[in-house]
């Protein structure tokens, strides 16, 4: 009896406790809260769809499901996975993750070029070519928006660039047609494209259009290839002498007879075949200017009466275009009196108006190619080699800049001392100790004097073909010079 009474009291207490406890409602619905599965709509001709609230934009998103999800169980499973992904993204945003923008990768890349209209045409073409390769690869990789780009995908893009074969112009093919070779491209070419893509992506990351990329991701994902160290290529004195001799022969060559000469309007053999290239090479050698900046010089950039620290007129060049590194400053002509005399002769001949050199970059490149192929100029002669040559002699000649040679030469060429040591300057032997000018250090004083003599007003009957053509276009008739 006692045990039965105890059990009944225990049951009564349990019943009382359960009655006082709040009733827990049974959860209804599917295991994909926030993701609504919509049935097909025959009128709108739509199949199964899903709707959810995007955690990044805060807007509703509708998506048509894959036709392969043809059962309720498959659609429910897909919705459950989507709900988990949304919940995870909400936690990431609460932890401070940047919000996705949904911007297309092509639109983001286009934004970069719209925001940088000041880029030089060559730089813009280089960046566009590299960016087009990124967009083409992203299409094959299924990357639609800039939000999808992350470090792992950048590593895959880098691998594609490294594996891309070298291509050359197809012999006998149509204009612009190229053919691939069985060799890979050089590390320098690949690094140039990686650097261009990195510049574009760095700007887009700062705009907030690449939420899944950090600065470290861009640097690691586009890691540069190792380039083997090479000897810095510069021209030695005997090569410089050979180069200027070839340029002078090139400039002195004339036509055998022209139509006007046959008509008796000019003396036979007085029309030059080519526009002079020797002055361009001479100025490039002693100044170290990039060819684009050299051809952009105007006479207002040249002051032949500028004074040195002792009050002597030595002249100076102040390139208004500057350098791509914004380091190029004043080039004092006390390091090259021959350059001052050359510029004075050119100014007297041209009247000191407009550009110092009237040739285009295409014309000077074609002339340099002719010098090597037809006039015996040393192989490897290039504008970049002339720039390195100038830096080497300015740094190694003890009588030019003295103890400040490393800084002064780097300053004139437009880069830092570290960049000069890495890419431009090497040890040069055989420089005369008493050489105080660039042409003396290069041992081309005689050739420089011949260039100056060729620039001075020529013989009474010698007419240069390009200048005569320009005068003809301007409507000024040619007249026989007075003897």
GUMISE-298117 format. One record per residue (C-alpha): residue in three letters; z, y, x. Coordinates in steps of 0.05 Angstrom, whole numbers, m for minus. Layout:
R,rest,zz,yy,xx
R,ALA,Z,Y,X .
...
***
This chain:
R,rest,zz,yy,xx
R,UNK,0,0,0 .
R,UNK,17,47,56 .
R,UNK,m49,34,91 .
R,UNK,m90,46,29 .
R,UNK,m55,112,16 .
R,UNK,m68,135,87 .
R,UNK,m141,119,83 .
R,UNK,m150,155,18 .
R,UNK,m116,217,45 .
R,UNK,m161,214,107 .
R,UNK,m223,211,63 .
R,UNK,m199,269,22 .
R,UNK,m188,312,84 .
R,UNK,m257,295,111 .
R,UNK,m287,313,44 .
R,UNK,m251,379,45 .
R,UNK,m274,394,115 .
R,UNK,m346,378,99 .
R,UNK,m343,422,38 .
R,UNK,m317,481,78 .
R,UNK,m371,471,133 .
R,UNK,m435,513,122 .
R,UNK,m493,472,98 .
R,UNK,m549,469,151 .
R,UNK,m618,477,121 .
R,UNK,m670,426,140 .
R,UNK,m726,457,181 .
R,UNK,m793,458,146 .
R,UNK,m862,468,176 .
R,UNK,m897,442,238 .
R,UNK,m874,441,310 .
R,UNK,m920,499,328 .
R,UNK,m883,560,304 .
R,UNK,m925,623,312 .
R,UNK,m991,585,311 .
R,UNK,m1023,580,242 .
R,UNK,m1078,529,230 .
R,UNK,m1129,554,180 .
R,UNK,m1173,507,139 .
R,UNK,m1249,513,139 .
R,UNK,m1281,567,96 .
R,UNK,m1348,543,69 .
R,UNK,m1365,613,43 .
R,UNK,m1356,645,111 .
R,UNK,m1386,584,145 .
R,UNK,m1327,575,191 .
R,UNK,m1293,511,213 .
R,UNK,m1221,499,230 .
R,UNK,m1189,560,261 .
R,UNK,m1122,581,290 .
R,UNK,m1085,647,287 .
R,UNK,m1028,673,330 .
R,UNK,m997,737,356 .
R,UNK,m1018,751,427 .
R,UNK,m955,767,468 .
R,UNK,m992,812,516 .
R,UNK,m1030,857,467 .
R,UNK,m986,849,406 .
R,UNK,m1047,836,362 .
R,UNK,m1068,777,321 .
R,UNK,m1119,730,352 .
R,UNK,m1166,683,314 .
R,UNK,m1198,625,350 .
R,UNK,m1247,573,324 .
R,UNK,m1223,504,345 .
R,UNK,m1264,455,384 .
R,UNK,m1303,408,338 .
R,UNK,m1275,350,377 .
R,UNK,m1207,364,345 .
R,UNK,m1230,327,283 .
R,UNK,m1163,298,260 .
R,UNK,m1099,330,235 .
R,UNK,m1060,299,291 .
R,UNK,m1106,327,345 .
R,UNK,m1104,397,314 .
R,UNK,m1028,394,307 .
R,UNK,m1021,372,379 .
R,UNK,m1066,429,403 .
R,UNK,m1026,480,362 .
R,UNK,m961,453,391 .
R,UNK,m986,462,462 .
R,UNK,m1010,532,445 .
R,UNK,m942,551,416 .
R,UNK,m907,527,479 .
R,UNK,m955,569,521 .
R,UNK,m942,630,479 .
R,UNK,m867,620,485 .
R,UNK,m873,613,560 .
R,UNK,m914,676,564 .
R,UNK,m861,714,524 .
R,UNK,m808,692,574 .
R,UNK,m852,715,631 .
R,UNK,m861,784,599 .
R,UNK,m786,789,588 .
R,UNK,m777,774,662 .
R,UNK,m822,833,682 .
R,UNK,m890,801,688 .
R,UNK,m949,850,679 .
R,UNK,m985,846,613 .
R,UNK,m1055,818,611 .
R,UNK,m1109,867,591 .
R,UNK,m1165,821,568 .
R,UNK,m1216,861,608 .
R,UNK,m1278,823,627 .
R,UNK,m1287,812,701 .
R,UNK,m1357,843,700 .
R,UNK,m1329,905,663 .
R,UNK,m1273,911,714 .
R,UNK,m1321,908,773 .
R,UNK,m1365,960,738 .
R,UNK,m1303,1004,732 .
R,UNK,m1296,1005,808 .
R,UNK,m1365,1032,820 .
R,UNK,m1358,1083,764 .
R,UNK,m1294,1109,797 .
R,UNK,m1326,1114,867 .
R,UNK,m1390,1155,861 .
R,UNK,m1378,1184,930 .
R,UNK,m1394,1119,966 .
R,UNK,m1453,1123,1014 .
R,UNK,m1515,1088,989 .
R,UNK,m1511,1034,1043 .
R,UNK,m1437,1021,1029 .
R,UNK,m1450,1018,954 .
R,UNK,m1506,968,964 .
R,UNK,m1462,925,1009 .
R,UNK,m1404,925,959 .
R,UNK,m1450,910,900 .
R,UNK,m1483,851,934 .
R,UNK,m1415,820,949 .
R,UNK,m1388,836,879 .
R,UNK,m1450,804,848 .
R,UNK,m1435,740,885 .
R,UNK,m1364,741,857 .
R,UNK,m1390,750,786 .
R,UNK,m1441,695,794 .
R,UNK,m1388,647,820 .
R,UNK,m1339,666,765 .
R,UNK,m1391,649,712 .
R,UNK,m1399,579,741 .
R,UNK,m1323,571,748 .
R,UNK,m1311,591,675 .
R,UNK,m1274,655,691 .
R,UNK,m1286,704,635 .
R,UNK,m1233,758,643 .
R,UNK,m1200,792,701 .
R,UNK,m1134,762,677 .
R,UNK,m1159,692,696 .
R,UNK,m1168,710,769 .
R,UNK,m1111,685,813 .
R,UNK,m1099,666,885 .
R,UNK,m1124,594,878 .
R,UNK,m1190,616,847 .
R,UNK,m1200,667,903 .
R,UNK,m1192,611,954 .
R,UNK,m1247,573,918 .
R,UNK,m1292,634,919 .
R,UNK,m1280,642,993 .
R,UNK,m1299,570,1005 .
R,UNK,m1365,582,968 .
R,UNK,m1381,642,1014 .
R,UNK,m1365,601,1076 .
R,UNK,m1410,543,1054 .
R,UNK,m1469,588,1035 .
R,UNK,m1528,572,1081 .
R,UNK,m1565,624,1121 .
R,UNK,m1629,649,1090 .
R,UNK,m1689,684,1120 .
R,UNK,m1752,716,1093 .
R,UNK,m1800,662,1073 .
R,UNK,m1863,662,1116 .
R,UNK,m1923,673,1071 .
R,UNK,m1880,681,1010 .
R,UNK,m1879,736,959 .
R,UNK,m1844,802,970 .
R,UNK,m1769,792,973 .
R,UNK,m1774,716,972 .
R,UNK,m1726,680,1019 .
R,UNK,m1714,609,1040 .
R,UNK,m1649,574,1059 .
R,UNK,m1638,543,1128 .
R,UNK,m1595,483,1147 .
R,UNK,m1547,528,1186 .
R,UNK,m1487,566,1161 .
R,UNK,m1482,641,1164 .
R,UNK,m1445,675,1220 .
R,UNK,m1370,690,1213 .
R,UNK,m1385,765,1218 .
R,UNK,m1431,762,1157 .
R,UNK,m1380,723,1116 .
R,UNK,m1324,770,1136 .
R,UNK,m1365,830,1116 .
R,UNK,m1372,801,1045 .
R,UNK,m1299,781,1042 .
R,UNK,m1279,851,1063 .
R,UNK,m1323,882,1010 .
R,UNK,m1296,838,954 .
R,UNK,m1225,852,978 .
R,UNK,m1237,927,974 .
R,UNK,m1261,921,902 .
R,UNK,m1205,875,880 .
R,UNK,m1151,917,914 .
R,UNK,m1171,977,873 .
R,UNK,m1174,937,808 .
R,UNK,m1105,908,823 .
R,UNK,m1077,978,831 .
R,UNK,m1106,996,764 .
R,UNK,m1068,938,733 .
R,UNK,m1130,899,714 .
R,UNK,m1112,838,755 .
R,UNK,m1042,817,730 .
R,UNK,m1044,750,766 .
R,UNK,m1060,778,835 .
R,UNK,m1015,813,884 .
R,UNK,m1034,847,949 .
R,UNK,m1013,785,987 .
R,UNK,m1055,741,941 .
R,UNK,m1117,783,955 .
R,UNK,m1105,781,1030 .
R,UNK,m1089,706,1032 .
R,UNK,m1143,686,983 .
R,UNK,m1197,724,1022 .
R,UNK,m1173,707,1092 .
R,UNK,m1223,726,1145 .
R,UNK,m1256,675,1190 .
R,UNK,m1238,674,1263 .
R,UNK,m1292,706,1306 .
R,UNK,m1298,683,1378 .
R,UNK,m1287,738,1428 .
R,UNK,m1351,762,1461 .
R,UNK,m1364,808,1519 .
R,UNK,m1375,879,1496 .
R,UNK,m1449,893,1503 .
R,UNK,m1467,958,1537 .
R,UNK,m1527,981,1579 .
R,UNK,m1522,986,1654 .
R,UNK,m1553,1043,1695 .
R,UNK,m1617,1006,1713 .
R,UNK,m1627,987,1640 .
R,UNK,m1616,1059,1617 .
R,UNK,m1667,1084,1667 .
R,UNK,m1716,1031,1643 .
R,UNK,m1702,1051,1571 .
R,UNK,m1715,1125,1580 .
R,UNK,m1777,1112,1622 .
R,UNK,m1805,1070,1565 .
R,UNK,m1788,1124,1515 .
R,UNK,m1823,1177,1556 .
R,UNK,m1886,1133,1561 .
R,UNK,m1882,1122,1487 .
R,UNK,m1878,1196,1472 .
R,UNK,m1934,1215,1520 .
R,UNK,m1985,1167,1491 .
R,UNK,m2043,1201,1454 .
R,UNK,m2102,1180,1412 .
R,UNK,m2167,1171,1449 .
R,UNK,m2203,1217,1401 .
R,UNK,m2189,1240,1330 .
R,UNK,m2237,1266,1277 .
R,UNK,m2218,1339,1292 .
R,UNK,m2227,1327,1366 .
R,UNK,m2296,1298,1354 .
R,UNK,m2312,1360,1314 .
R,UNK,m2292,1404,1373 .
R,UNK,m2232,1435,1338 .
R,UNK,m2184,1407,1391 .
R,UNK,m2190,1381,1461 .
R,UNK,m2198,1306,1466 .
R,UNK,m2135,1268,1479 .
R,UNK,m2089,1324,1455 .
R,UNK,m2060,1290,1393 .
R,UNK,m1997,1249,1405 .
R,UNK,m1996,1180,1375 .
R,UNK,m1921,1178,1359 .
R,UNK,m1867,1227,1344 .
R,UNK,m1821,1234,1405 .
R,UNK,m1763,1186,1407 .
R,UNK,m1736,1201,1477 .
R,UNK,m1694,1261,1454 .
R,UNK,m1661,1220,1400 .
R,UNK,m1643,1165,1449 .
R,UNK,m1618,1215,1501 .
R,UNK,m1572,1250,1452 .
R,UNK,m1547,1184,1424 .
R,UNK,m1529,1159,1494 .
R,UNK,m1487,1220,1516 .
R,UNK,m1454,1235,1449 .
R,UNK,m1440,1165,1421 .
R,UNK,m1455,1188,1350 .
R,UNK,m1475,1138,1298 .
R,UNK,m1549,1142,1284 .
R,UNK,m1538,1163,1212 .
R,UNK,m1493,1221,1234 .
R,UNK,m1540,1239,1291 .
R,UNK,m1600,1245,1244 .
R,UNK,m1557,1285,1195 .
R,UNK,m1543,1340,1247 .
R,UNK,m1567,1409,1229 .
R,UNK,m1573,1468,1276 .
R,UNK,m1512,1501,1245 .
R,UNK,m1472,1443,1273 .
R,UNK,m1493,1462,1344 .
R,UNK,m1463,1522,1379 .
R,UNK,m1495,1530,1447 .
R,UNK,m1451,1591,1465 .
R,UNK,m1383,1559,1453 .
R,UNK,m1334,1571,1511 .
R,UNK,m1291,1523,1548 .
R,UNK,m1218,1535,1569 .
R,UNK,m1242,1577,1628 .
R,UNK,m1286,1622,1586 .
R,UNK,m1352,1593,1608 .
R,UNK,m1407,1581,1556 .
R,UNK,m1415,1505,1553 .
R,UNK,m1434,1493,1480 .
R,UNK,m1407,1444,1429 .
R,UNK,m1428,1400,1370 .
R,UNK,m1386,1397,1307 .
R,UNK,m1415,1342,1262 .
R,UNK,m1403,1364,1190 .
R,UNK,m1414,1293,1165 .
R,UNK,m1357,1269,1208 .
R,UNK,m1343,1195,1217 .
R,UNK,m1329,1139,1169 .
R,UNK,m1259,1139,1199 .
R,UNK,m1254,1215,1194 .
R,UNK,m1235,1220,1268 .
R,UNK,m1297,1251,1299 .
R,UNK,m1282,1322,1321 .
R,UNK,m1314,1372,1368 .
R,UNK,m1361,1344,1421 .
R,UNK,m1357,1392,1480 .
R,UNK,m1422,1397,1519 .
R,UNK,m1386,1409,1585 .
R,UNK,m1389,1334,1594 .
R,UNK,m1465,1338,1593 .
R,UNK,m1499,1402,1616 .
R,UNK,m1565,1366,1609 .
R,UNK,m1552,1357,1535 .
R,UNK,m1541,1432,1527 .
R,UNK,m1607,1446,1561 .
R,UNK,m1642,1393,1518 .
R,UNK,m1614,1423,1454 .
R,UNK,m1633,1493,1476 .
R,UNK,m1705,1471,1489 .
R,UNK,m1708,1436,1421 .
R,UNK,m1679,1496,1386 .
R,UNK,m1729,1542,1418 .
R,UNK,m1786,1496,1398 .
R,UNK,m1764,1487,1326 .
R,UNK,m1737,1557,1313 .
R,UNK,m1666,1532,1300 .
R,UNK,m1676,1518,1226 .
R,UNK,m1662,1456,1187 .
R,UNK,m1644,1389,1218 .
R,UNK,m1641,1378,1293 .
R,UNK,m1683,1314,1286 .
R,UNK,m1736,1308,1232 .
R,UNK,m1745,1233,1238 .
R,UNK,m1715,1185,1187 .
R,UNK,m1672,1125,1203 .
R,UNK,m1730,1079,1186 .
R,UNK,m1775,1117,1234 .
R,UNK,m1726,1115,1293 .
R,UNK,m1714,1040,1282 .
R,UNK,m1789,1027,1282 .
R,UNK,m1797,1068,1345 .
R,UNK,m1740,1030,1380 .
R,UNK,m1773,965,1361 .
R,UNK,m1839,989,1391 .
R,UNK,m1803,1008,1455 .
R,UNK,m1777,937,1464 .
R,UNK,m1840,901,1442 .
R,UNK,m1895,945,1473 .
R,UNK,m1866,992,1525 .
R,UNK,m1818,947,1564 .
R,UNK,m1751,974,1541 .
R,UNK,m1692,926,1555 .
R,UNK,m1679,873,1503 .
R,UNK,m1616,887,1463 .
R,UNK,m1627,962,1460 .
R,UNK,m1598,985,1395 .
R,UNK,m1562,1046,1367 .
R,UNK,m1496,1009,1365 .
R,UNK,m1507,988,1438 .
R,UNK,m1519,1061,1457 .
R,UNK,m1454,1079,1422 .
R,UNK,m1415,1027,1461 .
R,UNK,m1449,1049,1525 .
R,UNK,m1426,1120,1515 .
R,UNK,m1354,1097,1502 .
R,UNK,m1353,1053,1564 .
R,UNK,m1377,1108,1611 .
R,UNK,m1333,1162,1581 .
R,UNK,m1272,1118,1590 .
R,UNK,m1288,1090,1659 .
R,UNK,m1315,1153,1694 .
R,UNK,m1254,1185,1729 .
R,UNK,m1287,1253,1735 .
R,UNK,m1302,1266,1662 .
R,UNK,m1238,1263,1621 .
R,UNK,m1190,1245,1676 .
R,UNK,m1124,1213,1654 .
R,UNK,m1140,1226,1581 .
R,UNK,m1204,1186,1582 .
R,UNK,m1182,1131,1534 .
R,UNK,m1160,1180,1481 .
R,UNK,m1216,1230,1490 .
R,UNK,m1272,1179,1489 .
R,UNK,m1243,1145,1427 .
R,UNK,m1236,1212,1394 .
R,UNK,m1309,1231,1408 .
R,UNK,m1335,1164,1380 .
R,UNK,m1291,1170,1318 .
R,UNK,m1240,1114,1321 .
R,UNK,m1172,1097,1349 .
R,UNK,m1157,1074,1420 .
R,UNK,m1140,1004,1394 .
R,UNK,m1207,997,1359 .
R,UNK,m1242,1023,1421 .
R,UNK,m1209,971,1465 .
R,UNK,m1225,916,1416 .
R,UNK,m1298,932,1399 .
R,UNK,m1327,988,1442 .
R,UNK,m1299,995,1513 .
R,UNK,m1305,948,1572 .
R,UNK,m1297,954,1646 .
R,UNK,m1356,988,1680 .
R,UNK,m1365,984,1755 .
R,UNK,m1409,1024,1801 .
R,UNK,m1395,1093,1772 .
R,UNK,m1398,1147,1826 .
R,UNK,m1329,1177,1839 .
R,UNK,m1357,1248,1840 .
R,UNK,m1394,1240,1773 .
R,UNK,m1369,1294,1726 .
R,UNK,m1424,1289,1672 .
R,UNK,m1444,1232,1628 .
R,UNK,m1516,1230,1655 .
R,UNK,m1489,1228,1726 .
R,UNK,m1441,1171,1709 .
R,UNK,m1498,1133,1676 .
R,UNK,m1544,1151,1735 .
R,UNK,m1599,1177,1690 .
R,UNK,m1602,1249,1713 .
R,UNK,m1675,1246,1734 .
R,UNK,m1696,1214,1669 .
R,UNK,m1656,1265,1630 .
R,UNK,m1691,1322,1665 .
R,UNK,m1758,1290,1648 .
R,UNK,m1738,1286,1574 .
R,UNK,m1720,1361,1576 .
R,UNK,m1787,1377,1609 .
R,UNK,m1824,1338,1556 .
R,UNK,m1788,1375,1500 .
R,UNK,m1804,1444,1527 .
R,UNK,m1866,1478,1499 .
R,UNK,m1923,1432,1521 .
R,UNK,m1990,1451,1548 .
R,UNK,m2030,1502,1509 .
R,UNK,m2075,1450,1476 .
R,UNK,m2026,1394,1462 .
R,UNK,m2010,1386,1389 .
R,UNK,m1962,1334,1362 .
R,UNK,m1990,1295,1305 .
R,UNK,m1929,1295,1258 .
R,UNK,m1917,1370,1265 .
R,UNK,m1990,1385,1254 .
R,UNK,m1989,1342,1191 .
R,UNK,m1929,1380,1165 .
R,UNK,m1964,1447,1179 .
R,UNK,m2025,1422,1142 .
R,UNK,m1983,1403,1082 .
R,UNK,m1952,1473,1082 .
R,UNK,m2021,1504,1078 .
R,UNK,m2019,1537,1147 .
R,UNK,m2086,1525,1183 .
R,UNK,m2087,1502,1255 .
R,UNK,m2114,1554,1303 .
R,UNK,m2136,1546,1375 .
R,UNK,m2079,1570,1420 .
R,UNK,m2096,1629,1465 .
R,UNK,m2106,1611,1537 .
***
